[in-house]
Amino acid sequence: MRLHFAEPVLCAIFPALLLSAIPANAQILAEGSWYVEAVIDLQRDGVIDSSPGMDVRLNDPLSRVEALKIILKSQSKYASELTNIMRNLPELTLFPDVEQRAWYAPYVELGFRSKLVTGYPDGFFRPQRGVKVEEAATMLVRSYGFPAQEAPYLSTDDLRNAEGQWFTNALSVLNVRGAILPGSGLRPGQELTRGQFFSMVYRFRKGRSGASMARQQGAPQVSPAADVAQGDGPSIRFASQKNFAITIPSLGITDLTVAHPDDPFSSKGVLAPLKNGVGHLFSYPGEGSKMMIYGHSSGYPWDISLYTKIFRTINKMKIGSRVYVTYAGKLYVYQVTGKKSVQADDRTPFNPDDNGEELILYTCWPPDSISQRFIVIAMPVETIALK
């Protein structure tokens, strides 16, 4: 039976998709949806020692040894040596306050051997002390083998830096690679929460793998660290004065407001942005990961509001056509590379991968039905700094 009036539940599938990826993880939802993608990825790879649905205490502080453990487990290159150390841990401790029978002793041993940690000037390690921003950044950057002067000095509102300090290069690297969640406002001396650190590790890993994949495939790569053109080319005419907006010339869509739902884990919350335009989920433009912009293709027969059928002809978009997204003072240009219809419960298009940045346009399909979803996939080709 055709469900002509079922479209207003269009986005009920989004919470279902996310919740199916993290079964019943109420703690994650309660403590902050910004960290969900990071937790999914790190749990999937066994970096976080908890199964989906378990309490990961995102707002709790994180100790130095917990941070070191996560960094070492996030990279497969350490796995073999870690196993050997666990089997043959030296009896002599490296630091007077590190007990060799403690669970964290092998991680401290490996971290010291790998030159990720050296301890404090007084010879102590202080394993249970909360990890500070600069300590976490330095361990993470060292673990990936960055040379001492890998990145030019960079300080941002998301991660404040200071010149001439032992941690300056590490914080610059994190800023260049876009490893800090926008709006974080981190600074040296601040102790990290578990959620903040999970996000840092996740985004650092994605930045590295995304750039690597793009180089291997010869694809255009847009990242927060990339140089951007100034606003004087032909694409600039599609820029918006809004903070977040989308223009799709092939669909006749111009300067349409894009909004992230205040509550992305309920049908009501996900539907709310559609009253004034289209909605947004997952990462943001320029972050090197997957981003979804979703909208209605139909609605109640008596609903003739402006945005009820905004994506009704999305299937007519052609490969190679452009999509223009204005976000936070930049114009991001995407080029359509694929389109298809999928089953309503198919979440594979949104699973984390190493394909770099990807824009997904999403709506119920066919029009006047909720049996399937139609997606258009577009990849970044240009980023323009707006004057």
N, C-alpha and C positions, 0 to 999 in steps of 0.2 A: 504494500500500500504506500502511495506517495504521501509524504508528510509535508504538505504545503505550508503548514504553520509551525513547523518545528525548528526553523532556522535560528530563532533567538537563543537556542541552546547550543549554537555553533561552537562556542569556545569551551563548553563543558569538557571537550576532549582534551584541552590543554592540561588542566589539573590531573586528569586521568593519565595522560602521558607521563607527566612528571612523577606522579605518585607511583606509577608502575615501575619507574626507574629506581625509586627509593621506597620500597613497600613500607607503608605505615610509619615512616620516620617522623613522628609528630614533633620530636625535639628539634629537628632541623627547621621545620616549618615555623615553629614558635620562636626560634632564636634569630632568624634572619634568612630570607630567601636568597639574598645576594651570594651566599656561600654554597648553595645547593649544588651547582654545577661542579664546583671544586671538590666537594665531598663525594659526589658520585664518581668522579674520575679517580680520586685517590683511593676510595674503597675498592673500586673495580680492579685497580692495579696492586692491591694489597699493601699500599703505603700506610693507610690508616688501619690499625688493628681492631676493626669493628665491622660487623655485618650490617647491611641495610636494615634499618628499623631500630638500631641500637642508639642510645644516647651518646652523642659525640661532644657535648658540652661546649658549644661554639663560643659562648661568652666567658668561659673560664680562662684563667691565665695559663700560660704554657711554660714549662721549665726548660732550662738550657739543654738538659739531656733528652727531653722529649723532642725538642726541635732538631737536635743532632740525629736522633734515631730516624725521624721522618725524612730528613735530607738524604741520609745514607740509603734508606729503603726506596727512595724515589728514583734511584738510578741502578740499573742492573749490573753495572760494572763493579759495584762493591759487594755483590752477593756472595761470590766465591770466597773472598778473603774474610768476610764476616763469618761465614760458616766455619772456616778454619780457626779463627780466633775464638769462637764460642767453644770449639772442641779443645783448644789448647791455649787457654787464657793464662798469661804469665802470672806467677804468684805475687810478684812485686808490683805494687800499685804505682801508677804514674803520678798521682796527686795524693797528698795526705788525707784529703776529705772524700776520696773515692774508694768505696769498699769493693774489693774484687768479687765478693759474692753477690753484689747487687745486680739487678736485672740489666742495668745500664752500663756496667763495666765494659762489656765487649764493644759497645758503640763508642765509648770514650777512647778505648784502645785504638780502634780503627780510625776514629776521627783525628787522633794525635799522629798516628803513622801516616795518614794521608795529608797532614798539614792543614787540616780544617780548623783545628783548635789548638791553642797553646796554653790555656789557663791564664790566670791573673798574674800581675807582676809579683805578688807575694807568694806565688807557688801553689795557690789553691785553685780549685776548679769551680766550686760552688754549684754542684750539679742541680740542686733543687731550686736555685734562684730563678725568678722569672726571666725569660729571654728578652733582651732589649732589641729594638729595631735594628740597630747597627750590628749587633752580634749575629742575629739571624741572617741579615743581608750578607755579611762577610762569609759566614759558613756556606751559605748557598752559592755565592759567586765562586768561592774557592773550589767547591765540589765539582763545578763544571769546567775547571781548569782555565779560567780567564787570567790572562797575564796582569801584571801589576797596574798597567795603564791601559786597560782595554777600552774604556769609554771616555769621551770628553766630559768635563764637569757639567752636571745638570742637576738642578734643584727644581722641584715642582710643588704645587699646592698639595698634591696627593702624598708626596714624600719629600720633606724638607731635608736639604743637604747642607753641609758646611765645608768650606775649602780648607785644605791643608791638614786634614785629620786622618787618622789611620783607617777610617771607614769611608772616606770620601769617594774612592773609586767604586767600592761595592754599591753604595747608594746611587751613584751615577749609572752604573750598569742596570740596576733595577728600574730606574726611571727611563732609560733609553729603551729597554725591552718591554716597557708597559706592564711590569710585573705587579703593579699596585692597583687595587680596585679604585676606580674613580670616586672621589669624595672621601677617601680614607683619612686624609689629614695627618699622616704619620710623621714623627719627628725623632731624631736621636734622643736616647735616654728613656723613651717610652717603652713600656713592657707590652708585648703583643698578646692578644687573645688567641685562642686556638683557631677560631674562624678566620681571623686576619692572617695568621700564618699559613693555614691551609690554602687560602686564596693566593697568597704570595707564591707558594711552591707551585701550585697548579698553573698560574698565569706565567710564571717563569718557564716551566716545562713547555707550555703551549707555544710561547714565543719562540723558543729554540726549535721545536719540531716543525712549527708552521713555516718558519723561514727556510729550514732545511728542505722541506718538501717542495716549496716554491722554486728553490734553486735547481733541484733535481728535475722538476717537470718543466722548467722554463716558463712558469706562469708568472703573471704580474703579481707582486706582493705588496700589500699596503700594511704598514704597521705603525705604531706610535712613534717609532724611532726613525721612520723614513722621511727623507726630505720631501716637502710638498711644494707644489707650484703656487705662485701667487695668482690672485683672482683676476686674470686678464685674458683668458682663453674663451673659446665658444661655449664651454660648459657652464660658465659663470651665470648665464642668464637663467639657469634653473635653480640658483641658490635662493634660500628663503631668509626672511628676517627672523623667523622663529628659531627657537633653540633646537627643536627636533621636528623635522617635516620631510615629506617625500613627494617627489614629482615623477610621474610615469607618463611621458609624452604619448606612447603608443596606446594608452588607455584613456587619454584625455584627463588624467589626474594631475592637478597642479597645486603645489603648496598645501598639501594635506597634512594636518596635524598628526603626529605620532606620539603616543603616550604609553609609558610603562604602567601597568596596573598597580594600584596600591596593595592589592591582595591578589597575587598571581596563583593562589592555590584554592580558589573557589570559583564556581561558574559566574556568580554575581560580580566578583572582583575582576575577572578576566573580561567580562562583557562591558564593564564600565567605560573604558576608553572609546568604545565604538559609538558612543553617543555623539562624539565630537570629531571623529576621524577614524583612525586605525590604531591597533594596539601593537605592543612590542614585548618580546620575551627574549631571554638568554643574553648574549653579550651585546656590546654597543659597537657602532662603527669605529674602525681603526684599531680594534682590540685583537684582531687576528684569529677570531673564533666564529662560531655560528651565531647568526642573529635572525630572529623571526619577526616579520611584520605581518599581522593578520587582520582580516576584515570580513564583513558580511558579503555574501553573494545573493541573498534573498531574505525575506522576513514575513511577518504576518501580512495577509492580503490587504489589510487596512492601514498598514504602516507605510507611509510614503515619505518618511524622513530622509534627509539628504544623504545619509551614509549607509542606508539599509542594503543597497545593491552595489556598493562601491567596487567590489571585486567580481562582479557578475560575468564580465568578459575577460577574466584573467587568462583563460585558455587561448586567447587570440594573440597573446604576446609572442613575438618571434625570436628565435635564437639570434643573438647579436644585438638586440635592442637594448637601450640604456635605461637605467633607473638611477635617479639622483636623490641622495639623502643628505640633508643638512643636519649637522649635529655639532653642538658646542663650538661654533665658530669655524667649522670646516665643511666643505662640500665633498661628499664621498660619491664617486661615480662607479656604478656596477654595470656589468654586461651580462645579459642572460645567456646561460650555457646549457640549460636543460629545463624541462617541464614534464609533469606526469601527474596522473591521478593515483591515489593510494587508498587502501582501506582505512576506515575511520580510526581503527585502533593501532595502526602501524606507526610506531615511534622511531623506526630505524633512521629516517632522515635527520633526526635531531640528536642521535647518539654522538658522543664526543669522538673525534678522529684527528688525524694529523694533516688534514687537507687545507689548513689555514683558514683565512676569513671567507665567509660565505653568507650571502643574504638569501633568506627563504621567504617568499611571499606565500601566504597560506589562507585557504578558505574552504568552506563546505562545498561539496560537489556531488552530483550536478546541481545546478540551481533549483531551488525549491525542494531540496532533499538533503539528508544528513548521512546518507549511506557511505559516502566516500569523502576524501579531501583532495583538493587540487593544489599542487605546489609548483612554484617557479623558482629555479635556482639561479643565482647571479653571483659572479665573482668580481672583486675589486679591480679596477683598471686605472683609477686616477684619484688623487686627493688634492684639493685646492684650499689653501688658506684664504679665508674671506677677509677682505680689507674693512 
